[in-house]
Amino acid sequence: MERPTLDLTADSSSTCTTFQFTNEDHTLGNTLRYMLMKNPEVSFAGYSIPHPCENVMNVRVQTAGEVTAVDAFKQGLHDLIQVGETLEETLKEAEKTWEASQMDV
Protein backbone atom coordinates (compact mmCIF):
# COMPACT_ATOMS: atom_id res chain seq x y z
CA MET A 1 0.00 0.00 0.00
CA GLU A 2 1.31 3.40 -0.94
CA ARG A 3 1.90 6.04 1.69
CA PRO A 4 -0.64 8.92 1.76
CA THR A 5 0.54 12.29 0.41
CA LEU A 6 -0.80 15.84 0.61
CA ASP A 7 -0.42 18.64 -1.95
CA LEU A 8 -1.75 22.18 -2.38
CA THR A 9 -3.44 22.99 -5.67
CA ALA A 10 -2.38 25.89 -7.86
CA ASP A 11 -5.63 27.84 -7.43
CA SER A 12 -5.06 28.52 -3.75
CA SER A 13 -5.24 31.92 -2.07
CA SER A 14 -4.78 32.87 1.56
CA THR A 15 -8.45 32.39 2.40
CA CYS A 16 -9.46 29.65 -0.04
CA THR A 17 -7.34 26.59 -0.69
CA THR A 18 -7.80 23.08 -2.04
CA PHE A 19 -5.69 20.33 -0.51
CA GLN A 20 -5.23 17.12 -2.46
CA PHE A 21 -4.66 13.82 -0.66
CA THR A 22 -3.62 10.60 -2.31
CA ASN A 23 -4.37 7.19 -0.81
CA GLU A 24 -7.13 8.52 1.44
CA ASP A 25 -10.89 8.11 1.26
CA HIS A 26 -14.25 9.16 2.72
CA THR A 27 -13.21 8.15 6.23
CA LEU A 28 -10.70 10.98 6.49
CA GLY A 29 -12.60 13.31 4.16
CA ASN A 30 -15.84 13.40 6.08
CA THR A 31 -14.27 13.54 9.55
CA LEU A 32 -11.87 16.29 8.51
CA ARG A 33 -14.71 18.27 6.91
CA TYR A 34 -16.67 17.96 10.15
CA MET A 35 -13.75 19.17 12.26
CA LEU A 36 -13.10 22.09 9.90
CA MET A 37 -16.73 23.21 10.04
CA LYS A 38 -16.60 23.33 13.84
CA ASN A 39 -14.16 26.25 13.49
CA PRO A 40 -16.17 29.51 13.43
CA GLU A 41 -13.56 31.10 11.12
CA VAL A 42 -14.25 28.51 8.41
CA SER A 43 -17.06 29.56 6.10
CA PHE A 44 -16.86 26.48 3.84
CA ALA A 45 -15.24 23.06 4.05
CA GLY A 46 -15.98 20.22 1.70
CA TYR A 47 -14.32 17.23 0.15
CA SER A 48 -14.70 15.27 -3.04
CA ILE A 49 -13.34 12.14 -4.59
CA PRO A 50 -13.40 12.94 -8.31
CA HIS A 51 -13.64 9.35 -9.52
CA PRO A 52 -13.61 5.96 -7.77
CA CYS A 53 -10.78 4.75 -10.00
CA GLU A 54 -8.54 7.66 -8.96
CA ASN A 55 -6.86 7.42 -5.60
CA VAL A 56 -7.32 11.16 -4.95
CA MET A 57 -9.37 13.17 -2.47
CA ASN A 58 -9.73 16.96 -2.61
CA VAL A 59 -10.49 19.03 0.50
CA ARG A 60 -11.57 22.64 -0.07
CA VAL A 61 -11.33 25.17 2.79
CA GLN A 62 -12.54 28.76 2.73
CA THR A 63 -12.21 31.13 5.68
CA ALA A 64 -13.75 34.48 6.59
CA GLY A 65 -10.39 36.24 6.31
CA GLU A 66 -9.10 36.48 9.89
CA VAL A 67 -7.45 33.07 9.59
CA THR A 68 -5.78 31.65 6.51
CA ALA A 69 -7.13 28.49 4.94
CA VAL A 70 -3.83 26.72 5.64
CA ASP A 71 -3.96 27.64 9.34
CA ALA A 72 -7.59 26.50 9.58
CA PHE A 73 -6.62 23.25 7.85
CA LYS A 74 -3.75 22.69 10.29
CA GLN A 75 -6.08 23.38 13.21
CA GLY A 76 -8.63 20.93 11.81
CA LEU A 77 -5.99 18.22 11.53
CA HIS A 78 -4.76 18.98 15.06
CA ASP A 79 -8.32 18.77 16.42
CA LEU A 80 -8.88 15.50 14.59
CA ILE A 81 -5.70 14.04 16.10
CA GLN A 82 -6.87 15.09 19.58
CA VAL A 83 -10.22 13.37 19.04
CA GLY A 84 -8.41 10.21 17.95
CA GLU A 85 -6.15 10.27 21.00
CA THR A 86 -9.11 10.81 23.34
CA LEU A 87 -10.98 7.95 21.69
CA GLU A 88 -7.96 5.67 22.05
CA GLU A 89 -7.58 6.51 25.76
CA THR A 90 -11.29 5.95 26.41
CA LEU A 91 -11.21 2.62 24.57
CA LYS A 92 -8.17 1.43 26.56
CA GLU A 93 -9.82 2.38 29.86
CA ALA A 94 -13.03 0.58 28.88
CA GLU A 95 -11.02 -2.48 27.86
CA LYS A 96 -9.24 -2.56 31.24
CA THR A 97 -12.57 -2.22 33.05
CA TRP A 98 -14.09 -5.02 30.97
CA GLU A 99 -11.08 -7.31 31.51
CA ALA A 100 -11.23 -6.67 35.27
CA SER A 101 -14.93 -7.54 35.32
CA GLN A 102 -14.22 -10.80 33.46
CA MET A 103 -11.71 -11.89 36.13
CA ASP A 104 -14.44 -11.65 38.77
CA VAL A 105 -16.62 -14.13 36.89
VOBA-1610 file (N, C-alpha, C; in pm, whole numbers, padded with zeros to 5 digits, always signed):
BEGIN
Met+00084-00118+00000Met+00000+00000+00000Met+00088+00124+00000Glu+00052+00218-00084Glu+00131+00340-00094Glu+00102+00432+00024Arg+00202+00509+00059Arg+00190+00604+00169Arg+00107+00725+00124Pro+00014+00774+00212Pro-00064+00892+00176Pro+00024+01015+00156Thr-00017+01103+00063Thr+00054+01229+00041Thr-00048+01343+00043Leu+00004+01464+00057Leu-00080+01584+00061Leu-00014+01692-00023Asp-00091+01756-00111Asp-00042+01864-00195Asp-00141+01980-00194Leu-00090+02101-00218Leu-00175+02218-00238Leu-00199+02233-00388Thr-00317+02277-00425Thr-00344+02299-00567Thr-00303+02440-00607Ala-00288+02461-00735Ala-00238+02589-00786Ala-00336+02704-00770Asp-00464+02677-00751Asp-00563+02784-00743Asp-00582+02839-00601Ser-00488+02812-00514Ser-00506+02852-00375Ser-00477+03000-00352Ser-00549+03057-00256Ser-00524+03192-00207Ser-00515+03183-00056Ser-00495+03295+00011Ser-00478+03287+00156Ser-00604+03244+00228Thr-00720+03274+00172Thr-00845+03239+00240Thr-00921+03124+00176Cys-00876+03074+00064Cys-00946+02965-00004Cys-00842+02873-00070Thr-00837+02752-00022Thr-00734+02659-00069Thr-00792+02519-00085Thr-00745+02448-00186Thr-00780+02308-00204Thr-00656+02224-00173Phe-00675+02127-00088Phe-00569+02033-00051Phe-00602+01901-00117Gln-00500+01837-00176Gln-00523+01712-00246Gln-00447+01599-00176Phe-00523+01501-00129Phe-00466+01382-00066Phe-00462+01270-00167Thr-00361+01187-00158Thr-00362+01060-00231Thr-00368+00950-00127Asn-00426+00837-00167Asn-00437+00719-00081Asn-00519+00745+00045Glu-00618+00830+00036Glu-00713+00852+00144Glu-00854+00843+00087Asp-00953+00830+00176Asp-01089+00811+00126Asp-01190+00888+00211His-01316+00846+00203His-01425+00916+00272His-01408+00917+00424Thr-01340+00820+00479Thr-01321+00815+00623Thr-01251+00942+00671Leu-01140+00975+00612Leu-01070+01098+00649Leu-01144+01220+00597Gly-01195+01215+00476Gly-01260+01331+00416Gly-01376+01383+00497Asn-01466+01296+00535Asn-01584+01340+00608Asn-01551+01384+00751Thr-01463+01313+00819Thr-01427+01354+00955Thr-01349+01485+00956Leu-01261+01504+00859Leu-01187+01629+00851Leu-01280+01745+00816Arg-01372+01724+00725Arg-01471+01827+00691Arg-01552+01867+00814Tyr-01591+01768+00893Tyr-01667+01796+01015Tyr-01585+01881+01112Met-01460+01843+01133Met-01375+01917+01226Met-01349+02059+01176Leu-01331+02076+01047Leu-01310+02209+00990Leu-01433+02298+01010Met-01551+02242+00991Met-01673+02321+01004Met-01704+02360+01148Lys-01643+02295+01244Lys-01660+02333+01384Lys-01587+02463+01415Asn-01492+02501+01332Asn-01416+02625+01349Asn-01502+02741+01299Pro-01532+02840+01385Pro-01617+02951+01343Pro-01554+03039+01234Glu-01423+03032+01216Glu-01356+03110+01112Glu-01369+03047+00973Val-01411+02922+00968Val-01425+02851+00841Val-01565+02874+00788Ser-01575+02932+00670Ser-01706+02956+00610Ser-01749+02842+00518Phe-01654+02763+00466Phe-01686+02648+00384Phe-01577+02543+00398Ala-01617+02420+00409Ala-01524+02306+00405Ala-01599+02192+00337Gly-01537+02135+00239Gly-01598+02022+00170Gly-01490+01934+00111Tyr-01528+01812+00078Tyr-01432+01723+00015Tyr-01499+01651-00100Ser-01418+01605-00192Ser-01470+01527-00304Ser-01367+01424-00346Ile-01419+01316-00396Ile-01334+01214-00459Ile-01379+01212-00604Pro-01296+01272-00693Pro-01340+01294-00831Pro-01390+01170-00904His-01324+01058-00883His-01364+00935-00952His-01317+00815-00870Pro-01400+00711-00859Pro-01361+00596-00777Pro-01233+00526-00822Cys-01199+00539-00949Cys-01078+00475-01000Cys-00952+00555-00969Glu-00969+00683-00932Glu-00854+00766-00896Glu-00837+00761-00745Asn-00715+00749-00701Asn-00686+00742-00560Asn-00658+00882-00505Val-00752+00975-00529Val-00732+01116-00495Val-00854+01167-00420Met-00830+01250-00319Met-00937+01317-00247Met-00901+01464-00235Asn-00994+01553-00271Asn-00973+01696-00261Asn-01050+01751-00141Val-00984+01835-00062Val-01049+01903+00050Val-01037+02052+00025Arg-01152+02120+00018Arg-01157+02264-00007Arg-01191+02336+00123Val-01112+02439+00156Val-01133+02517+00279Val-01138+02664+00242Gln-01242+02732+00292Gln-01254+02876+00273Gln-01280+02940+00409Thr-01207+03047+00439Thr-01221+03113+00568Thr-01277+03254+00549Ala-01315+03314+00662Ala-01375+03448+00659Ala-01270+03556+00641Gly-01144+03526+00655Gly-01039+03624+00631Gly-00947+03650+00749Glu-00994+03627+00870Glu-00910+03648+00989Glu-00802+03541+00999Val-00835+03423+00953Val-00745+03307+00959Val-00724+03258+00817Thr-00602+03220+00784Thr-00578+03165+00651Thr-00635+03024+00640Ala-00661+02983+00518Ala-00713+02849+00494Ala-00613+02743+00540Val-00486+02768+00521Val-00383+02672+00564Val-00383+02658+00716Asp-00393+02770+00787Asp-00396+02764+00934Asp-00521+02693+00984Ala-00635+02719+00920Ala-00759+02650+00958Ala-00747+02501+00931Phe-00683+02465+00819Phe-00662+02325+00785Phe-00573+02257+00889Lys-00464+02324+00926Lys-00375+02269+01029Lys-00449+02250+01161Gln-00532+02348+01197Gln-00608+02338+01321Gln-00708+02222+01314Gly-00771+02204+01198Gly-00863+02093+01181Gly-00794+01958+01196Leu-00676+01946+01138Leu-00599+01822+01153Leu-00558+01800+01298His-00514+01906+01364His-00476+01898+01506His-00596+01854+01591Asp-00712+01914+01567Asp-00832+01877+01642Asp-00871+01732+01617Leu-00856+01688+01494Leu-00888+01550+01459Leu-00794+01452+01530Ile-00667+01487+01538Ile-00570+01404+01610Ile-00607+01395+01758Gln-00647+01509+01816Gln-00687+01509+01958Gln-00808+01420+01981Val-00905+01424+01891Val-01022+01337+01904Val-00980+01191+01898Gly-00891+01158+01806Gly-00841+01021+01795Gly-00769+00975+01920Glu-00687+01062+01978Glu-00615+01027+02100Glu-00710+01008+02217Thr-00811+01094+02228Thr-00911+01081+02334Thr-00988+00951+02318Leu-01026+00920+02196Leu-01098+00795+02169Leu-01013+00674+02206Glu-00886+00678+02172Glu-00796+00567+02205Glu-00785+00548+02356Glu-00768+00659+02430Glu-00758+00651+02576Glu-00886+00594+02638Thr-01001+00642+02589Thr-01129+00595+02641Thr-01147+00447+02612Leu-01110+00404+02494Leu-01121+00262+02457Leu-01031+00176+02546Lys-00909+00220+02571Lys-00817+00143+02656Lys-00870+00133+02798Glu-00925+00241+02852Glu-00982+00238+02986Glu-01101+00142+02993Ala-01187+00147+02891Ala-01303+00058+02888Ala-01258-00088+02877Glu-01153-00112+02800Glu-01102-00248+02786Glu-01048-00300+02919Lys-00975-00216+02992Lys-00924-00256+03124Lys-01038-00285+03221Thr-01141-00201+03219Thr-01257-00222+03305Thr-01327-00353+03270Trp-01345-00379+03141Trp-01409-00502+03097Trp-01326-00624+03137Glu-01194-00618+03116Glu-01108-00731+03151Glu-01113-00758+03301Ala-01114-00650+03382Ala-01123-00667+03527Ala-01255-00731+03567Ser-01363-00696+03500Ser-01493-00754+03532Ser-01500-00900+03493Gln-01423-00941+03391Gln-01422-01080+03346Gln-01345-01169+03442Met-01249-01111+03515Met-01171-01189+03613Met-01255-01223+03735Asp-01357-01141+03762Asp-01444-01165+03877Asp-01544-01277+03850Val-01562-01312+03724Val-01662-01413+03689Val-01611-01552+03711
//
